[in-house]
Amino acid sequence: MPEVITWGDVVFSIVTFIILLLLLRRFAWGPIMNVMKEREEHISSEIENAEKHRKDAEKYVEEQRLEVERAKEEAQTIIENAKKTSEKQGEDIINQSRAEAERLKESAQADIAREKEQAIAELREEVGSLSVMIASKIIEKELDEKEQQQLIEDYVKEAGGRL
């Protein structure tokens, strides 16, 4: 048989359903919503923490990149300073070598000049002694002009062989 719906059963079911909804709202809906809200806050907090960590990591990476750039610049500066220092030392060594070469050249020129003066002095002494010898020979012999000229030429040749 078919079941007959009575208005009393319908009203009872609606009233029971409304009471059940009110009880659920009061005792179940609030705590469920609180748990959901806490979960939402927790997830939001975790997202904020993750975002903060990501920003901190990006900041750290940027700091490290800047530090690497500074290190590269410092290394480049050190290399440039080393090049400049080595160039300056090279120039100093070259200048010292040139000064030493100039000093040795001047010393050699002074030695040459001294030896030249000594040779000239010895030559003068030799010429002087030859002149005295020639004069004494001429005095010993009284020769005519032609013989004197021949005697002078002989002594000059003899003196030239000694020089």
Backbone as JSON, one array per atom type, in Angstrom:
{
  "sequence": "MPEVITWGDVVFSIVTFIILLLLLRRFAWGPIMNVMKEREEHISSEIENAEKHRKDAEKYVEEQRLEVERAKEEAQTIIENAKKTSEKQGEDIINQSRAEAERLKESAQADIAREKEQAIAELREEVGSLSVMIASKIIEKELDEKEQQQLIEDYVKEAGGRL",
  "N": [[0.77, -1.17, 0.0], [0.21, 2.09, -0.63], [1.9, 4.63, 0.95], [0.67, 7.07, 2.99], [0.89, 10.48, 3.19], [0.85, 12.47, 5.86], [-0.21, 15.57, 7.16], [0.64, 16.2, 9.64], [2.85, 14.61, 10.04], [4.57, 15.78, 8.19], [4.86, 18.38, 9.2], [5.98, 17.72, 11.64], [8.38, 16.59, 10.78], [9.56, 18.82, 9.53], [9.83, 20.59, 11.68], [11.5, 19.07, 13.32], [13.67, 18.9, 11.64], [14.43, 21.65, 11.52], [15.1, 22.09, 14.19], [17.2, 20.34, 14.4], [18.95, 21.57, 12.6], [19.4, 23.98, 13.97], [20.63, 23.0, 16.3], [22.86, 21.81, 15.16], [24.06, 24.1, 14.07], [24.61, 25.51, 16.39], [26.22, 23.76, 17.97], [27.92, 22.27, 16.26], [28.49, 23.61, 13.81], [29.77, 26.08, 14.53], [32.19, 25.19, 15.97], [33.31, 23.74, 13.81], [33.66, 25.75, 11.94], [35.43, 27.35, 13.39], [37.65, 25.64, 13.54], [38.19, 25.49, 10.81], [38.77, 28.19, 10.36], [41.05, 28.51, 12.0], [42.72, 26.72, 10.69], [42.9, 28.01, 8.22], [44.19, 30.38, 9.05], [46.56, 29.27, 9.97], [47.6, 28.17, 7.58], [47.82, 30.54, 6.14], [49.7, 31.83, 7.72], [51.86, 30.09, 7.37], [52.28, 30.46, 4.64], [53.02, 33.17, 4.67], [55.37, 32.96, 6.21], [56.86, 31.35, 4.47], [57.04, 33.08, 2.3], [58.47, 35.14, 3.52], [60.86, 33.76, 4.08], [61.61, 33.2, 1.47], [62.06, 35.81, 0.52], [64.12, 36.53, 2.25], [66.03, 34.69, 1.4], [66.39, 35.55, -1.24], [67.44, 38.06, -0.71], [69.79, 37.32, 0.59], [71.06, 35.95, -1.5], [71.43, 38.09, -3.25], [73.13, 39.69, -1.69], [75.33, 37.97, -1.6], [75.97, 37.91, -4.31], [76.72, 40.59, -4.68], [78.9, 40.59, -2.98], [80.59, 38.82, -4.3], [81.02, 40.32, -6.61], [82.36, 42.51, -5.48], [84.63, 41.15, -4.59], [85.69, 40.34, -7.04], [86.26, 42.85, -8.16], [88.12, 43.76, -6.29], [90.12, 41.84, -6.65], [90.82, 42.43, -9.28], [91.81, 45.01, -8.9], [94.0, 44.42, -7.3], [95.52, 42.93, -9.1], [96.01, 44.87, -11.06], [97.47, 46.71, -9.53], [99.67, 45.12, -8.93], [100.72, 44.78, -11.5], [101.4, 47.44, -12.09], [103.28, 47.88, -10.09], [105.23, 45.98, -10.79], [105.95, 46.96, -13.3], [106.99, 49.44, -12.54], [109.13, 48.58, -10.96], [110.59, 47.28, -12.93], [111.21, 49.48, -14.57], [112.75, 50.91, -12.71], [114.89, 49.13, -12.39], [115.91, 49.16, -15.0], [116.62, 51.88, -15.17], [118.56, 51.99, -13.15], [120.41, 50.25, -14.25], [121.09, 51.67, -16.55], [122.21, 53.94, -15.35], [124.38, 52.74, -14.06], [125.74, 51.76, -16.3], [126.35, 54.19, -17.53], [128.0, 55.26, -15.54], [130.09, 53.39, -15.62], [130.94, 53.86, -18.24], [131.77, 56.53, -18.08], [133.83, 56.16, -16.24], [135.52, 54.51, -17.73], [136.1, 56.27, -19.83], [137.43, 58.2, -18.37], [139.65, 56.68, -17.54], [140.74, 56.15, -20.04], [141.38, 58.76, -20.86], [143.25, 59.41, -18.89], [145.25, 57.49, -19.41], [145.89, 58.3, -21.97], [146.89, 60.86, -21.49], [149.08, 60.09, -19.99], [150.47, 58.63, -21.93], [150.98, 60.69, -23.74], [152.6, 62.29, -22.13], [154.76, 60.53, -21.76], [155.55, 60.34, -24.42], [156.29, 62.98, -24.93], [158.39, 63.15, -23.19], [160.08, 61.3, -24.33], [160.44, 62.5, -26.85], [161.65, 64.8, -26.0], [164.04, 63.77, -24.91], [165.08, 62.66, -27.21], [165.41, 64.97, -28.69], [167.37, 66.26, -27.22], [169.39, 64.4, -27.51], [169.74, 64.53, -30.27], [170.54, 67.16, -30.51], [172.91, 67.08, -29.06], [174.42, 65.36, -30.65], [174.56, 66.88, -32.92], [176.02, 68.99, -32.05], [178.42, 67.76, -31.45], [179.31, 67.05, -33.89], [180.18, 69.04, -36.38], [178.48, 69.89, -38.91], [177.71, 70.37, -42.3], [174.9, 72.04, -43.75], [173.37, 70.28, -45.29], [174.17, 67.77, -44.35], [173.35, 68.03, -41.72], [170.59, 68.12, -42.03], [170.2, 65.56, -43.08], [171.02, 64.05, -40.87], [169.1, 64.78, -38.96], [166.79, 63.74, -40.12], [167.43, 61.03, -40.05], [167.52, 60.58, -37.3], [164.87, 61.2, -36.63], [163.54, 59.19, -38.0], [164.59, 57.06, -36.57], [163.56, 57.67, -34.05], [160.87, 57.53, -34.61], [160.57, 54.78, -34.94], [160.82, 53.94, -32.36], [158.56, 54.93, -31.18]],
  "CA": [[0.0, 0.0, 0.0], [0.99, 3.33, -0.66], [1.95, 5.35, 2.21], [-0.02, 8.36, 2.92], [1.63, 11.53, 3.9], [-0.04, 13.27, 6.69], [0.33, 16.92, 7.44], [1.26, 16.17, 10.95], [4.2, 14.05, 9.88], [5.37, 16.76, 7.46], [5.18, 19.47, 10.13], [6.91, 17.17, 12.62], [9.68, 16.44, 10.11], [10.14, 20.16, 9.31], [10.23, 21.12, 13.0], [12.66, 18.29, 13.74], [14.8, 19.32, 10.77], [14.86, 23.0, 11.95], [15.76, 21.94, 15.5], [18.48, 19.71, 14.1], [19.81, 22.61, 12.01], [19.8, 24.9, 15.05], [21.59, 22.31, 17.15], [24.12, 21.7, 14.4], [24.66, 25.43, 13.99], [25.11, 25.91, 17.7], [27.24, 22.88, 18.52], [28.82, 21.7, 15.28], [28.9, 24.59, 12.79], [30.73, 27.01, 15.14], [33.5, 24.57, 16.11], [33.87, 23.41, 12.49], [34.11, 27.01, 11.35], [36.62, 27.77, 14.14], [38.74, 24.79, 13.09], [38.5, 25.93, 9.45], [39.42, 29.5, 10.46], [42.39, 28.27, 12.52], [43.48, 26.1, 9.61], [43.16, 29.09, 7.25], [45.21, 31.26, 9.64], [47.81, 28.51, 9.98], [48.09, 28.13, 6.2], [48.23, 31.92, 5.8], [50.94, 32.07, 8.45], [52.9, 29.32, 6.69], [52.56, 31.15, 3.38], [53.78, 34.38, 5.02], [56.71, 32.52, 6.59], [57.54, 30.91, 3.25], [57.34, 34.3, 1.54], [59.55, 35.82, 4.25], [62.08, 32.98, 3.85], [61.99, 33.42, 0.07], [62.65, 37.16, 0.43], [65.42, 36.47, 2.93], [66.94, 33.95, 0.52], [66.72, 36.45, -2.36], [68.33, 39.1, -0.16], [71.08, 36.67, 0.83], [71.66, 35.7, -2.81], [71.87, 39.4, -3.76], [74.31, 40.06, -0.91], [76.43, 37.13, -2.05], [76.34, 38.38, -5.64], [77.47, 41.83, -4.48], [80.19, 40.24, -2.36], [81.41, 38.25, -5.37], [81.41, 41.46, -7.45], [83.41, 43.24, -4.75], [85.84, 40.33, -4.6], [86.26, 40.43, -8.39], [86.85, 44.19, -8.3], [89.33, 43.8, -5.45], [91.14, 41.03, -7.33], [91.26, 43.21, -10.45], [92.64, 46.1, -8.38], [95.27, 43.83, -6.85], [96.27, 42.57, -10.31], [96.48, 46.12, -11.67], [98.54, 47.25, -8.68], [100.85, 44.26, -9.11], [101.3, 45.12, -12.8], [102.03, 48.76, -11.97], [104.47, 47.72, -9.26], [106.26, 45.28, -11.55], [106.43, 47.89, -14.33], [107.84, 50.44, -11.88], [110.37, 47.92, -10.59], [111.32, 47.09, -14.18], [111.77, 50.78, -14.95], [113.82, 51.22, -11.76], [116.05, 48.29, -12.72], [116.48, 49.7, -16.25], [117.27, 53.16, -14.85], [119.77, 51.68, -12.4], [121.36, 49.67, -15.2], [121.59, 52.76, -17.38], [123.1, 54.76, -14.52], [125.62, 51.97, -13.87], [126.44, 51.76, -17.58], [126.89, 55.55, -17.7], [129.12, 55.4, -14.61], [131.2, 52.61, -16.17], [131.41, 54.56, -19.44], [132.55, 57.7, -17.63], [135.06, 55.65, -15.62], [136.38, 54.06, -18.83], [136.58, 57.47, -20.51], [138.44, 58.82, -17.5], [140.84, 55.84, -17.63], [141.32, 56.38, -21.37], [141.98, 60.1, -20.86], [144.43, 59.34, -18.04], [146.27, 56.75, -20.15], [146.29, 59.16, -23.09], [147.78, 61.89, -20.93], [150.33, 59.41, -19.61], [151.19, 58.32, -23.17], [151.49, 61.96, -24.28], [153.72, 62.69, -21.29], [155.89, 59.66, -22.1], [155.98, 60.73, -25.76], [157.02, 64.26, -24.8], [159.67, 62.86, -22.53], [160.89, 60.63, -25.35], [160.81, 63.51, -27.85], [162.63, 65.68, -25.37], [165.35, 63.11, -24.83], [165.57, 62.56, -28.58], [165.89, 66.31, -29.1], [168.65, 66.49, -26.55], [170.35, 63.51, -28.14], [170.02, 65.08, -31.6], [171.31, 68.39, -30.34], [174.28, 66.74, -28.65], [175.1, 64.81, -31.82], [174.85, 67.98, -33.85], [177.1, 69.79, -31.48], [179.64, 66.99, -31.56], [179.74, 67.1, -35.27], [179.79, 70.25, -37.07], [178.16, 69.41, -40.22], [177.09, 71.39, -43.14], [173.44, 72.07, -43.67], [172.85, 69.07, -45.9], [174.44, 66.67, -43.43], [172.48, 68.23, -40.55], [169.24, 67.72, -42.44], [170.22, 64.1, -43.18], [171.12, 63.54, -39.52], [167.79, 64.98, -38.32], [165.86, 62.77, -40.71], [167.78, 59.71, -39.54], [167.08, 60.48, -35.9], [163.41, 61.19, -36.62], [163.16, 57.84, -38.38], [164.95, 56.22, -35.45], [162.61, 57.99, -32.99], [159.56, 56.99, -35.05], [160.59, 53.34, -34.69], [160.65, 53.73, -30.91], [157.19, 55.29, -30.77]],
  "C": [[0.83, 1.26, 0.0], [0.86, 4.03, 0.67], [1.34, 6.71, 2.04], [0.77, 9.36, 3.77], [0.57, 12.33, 4.67], [0.65, 14.57, 7.01], [1.0, 16.95, 8.79], [2.67, 15.63, 10.88], [5.11, 15.05, 9.17], [5.8, 17.86, 8.4], [6.19, 18.96, 11.14], [8.31, 17.04, 12.01], [10.35, 17.79, 9.91], [10.63, 20.72, 10.63], [11.47, 20.37, 13.47], [13.89, 18.7, 12.93], [15.33, 20.69, 11.2], [15.59, 22.9, 13.28], [17.15, 21.32, 15.28], [19.44, 20.73, 13.5], [20.3, 23.58, 13.08], [20.83, 24.25, 15.95], [22.94, 22.16, 16.44], [24.83, 23.05, 14.31], [25.31, 25.82, 15.3], [26.29, 25.06, 18.12], [28.24, 22.34, 17.49], [29.37, 22.76, 14.3], [29.96, 25.54, 13.35], [32.11, 26.38, 15.31], [34.14, 24.2, 14.77], [34.42, 24.67, 11.84], [35.37, 27.52, 12.07], [37.84, 26.95, 13.69], [39.16, 25.21, 11.68], [39.23, 27.27, 9.47], [40.85, 29.35, 10.97], [43.29, 27.66, 11.44], [43.84, 27.13, 8.55], [44.25, 30.02, 7.76], [46.57, 30.56, 9.64], [48.42, 28.47, 8.57], [48.57, 29.5, 5.77], [49.56, 32.25, 6.47], [52.1, 31.33, 7.78], [53.27, 29.97, 5.37], [53.38, 32.4, 3.63], [55.21, 34.02, 5.4], [57.51, 32.09, 5.36], [57.94, 32.11, 2.41], [58.5, 35.07, 2.2], [60.88, 35.1, 4.01], [62.56, 33.16, 2.41], [62.65, 34.78, -0.11], [64.02, 37.2, 1.09], [66.45, 35.77, 2.05], [67.35, 34.82, -0.67], [67.69, 37.54, -1.89], [69.73, 38.53, 0.06], [71.81, 36.42, -0.49], [72.2, 37.01, -3.39], [73.12, 39.88, -3.01], [75.53, 39.26, -1.36], [76.92, 37.56, -3.43], [77.17, 39.66, -5.54], [78.86, 41.55, -3.89], [81.14, 39.66, -3.41], [81.9, 39.37, -6.3], [82.53, 42.25, -6.78], [84.72, 42.47, -4.76], [86.51, 40.38, -5.97], [86.94, 41.79, -8.59], [88.15, 44.3, -7.5], [90.46, 43.0, -6.09], [91.7, 41.78, -8.53], [92.18, 44.34, -10.0], [94.0, 45.56, -7.95], [96.14, 43.48, -8.06], [96.84, 43.83, -10.97], [97.62, 46.73, -10.86], [99.82, 46.43, -8.83], [101.53, 44.57, -10.44], [102.04, 46.44, -12.72], [103.34, 48.65, -11.17], [105.58, 47.03, -10.04], [106.82, 46.17, -12.66], [107.37, 48.92, -13.71], [109.18, 49.82, -11.48], [111.22, 47.67, -11.83], [111.98, 48.38, -14.64], [112.92, 51.17, -14.03], [115.08, 50.42, -12.08], [116.73, 48.8, -13.99], [117.22, 51.0, -15.97], [118.57, 52.93, -14.08], [120.84, 51.12, -13.33], [121.95, 50.76, -16.1], [122.56, 53.64, -16.6], [124.43, 54.05, -14.31], [126.43, 51.95, -15.15], [127.07, 53.13, -17.84], [128.1, 55.76, -16.79], [130.33, 54.62, -15.13], [131.8, 53.28, -17.4], [132.27, 55.75, -19.06], [133.87, 57.26, -17.01], [136.04, 55.2, -16.71], [136.95, 55.26, -19.59], [137.65, 58.17, -19.68], [139.75, 58.02, -17.55], [141.55, 56.07, -18.97], [142.02, 57.73, -21.41], [143.27, 60.09, -20.04], [145.56, 58.62, -18.76], [146.78, 57.55, -21.34], [147.25, 60.24, -22.61], [149.13, 61.29, -20.55], [151.16, 59.1, -20.86], [151.77, 59.59, -23.78], [152.69, 62.43, -23.47], [154.95, 61.85, -21.6], [156.45, 60.03, -23.47], [156.78, 62.03, -25.71], [158.4, 64.02, -24.18], [160.62, 62.22, -23.54], [161.36, 61.63, -26.4], [161.85, 64.46, -27.27], [164.0, 65.04, -25.31], [165.94, 62.93, -26.21], [166.11, 63.91, -29.06], [167.23, 66.61, -28.48], [169.73, 65.63, -27.21], [170.74, 64.05, -29.52], [170.9, 66.32, -31.47], [172.76, 68.07, -29.95], [175.07, 66.15, -29.82], [175.49, 65.92, -32.78], [176.01, 68.8, -33.34], [178.41, 69.05, -31.63], [180.19, 67.07, -32.98], [179.33, 68.44, -35.82], [179.65, 69.86, -38.5], [177.63, 70.57, -41.05], [175.58, 71.19, -43.11], [172.83, 70.79, -44.23], [173.05, 67.87, -44.97], [173.56, 66.79, -42.18], [171.05, 67.76, -40.86], [169.15, 66.19, -42.51], [170.26, 63.48, -41.8], [169.79, 63.66, -38.79], [166.79, 63.96, -38.85], [166.15, 61.37, -40.2], [167.3, 59.54, -38.1], [165.55, 60.47, -35.78], [162.91, 59.81, -36.99], [163.43, 56.88, -37.22], [163.94, 56.43, -34.29], [161.21, 57.45, -33.35], [159.49, 55.5, -34.82], [160.38, 53.05, -33.21], [159.21, 54.0, -30.46], [156.27, 54.23, -31.27]]
}
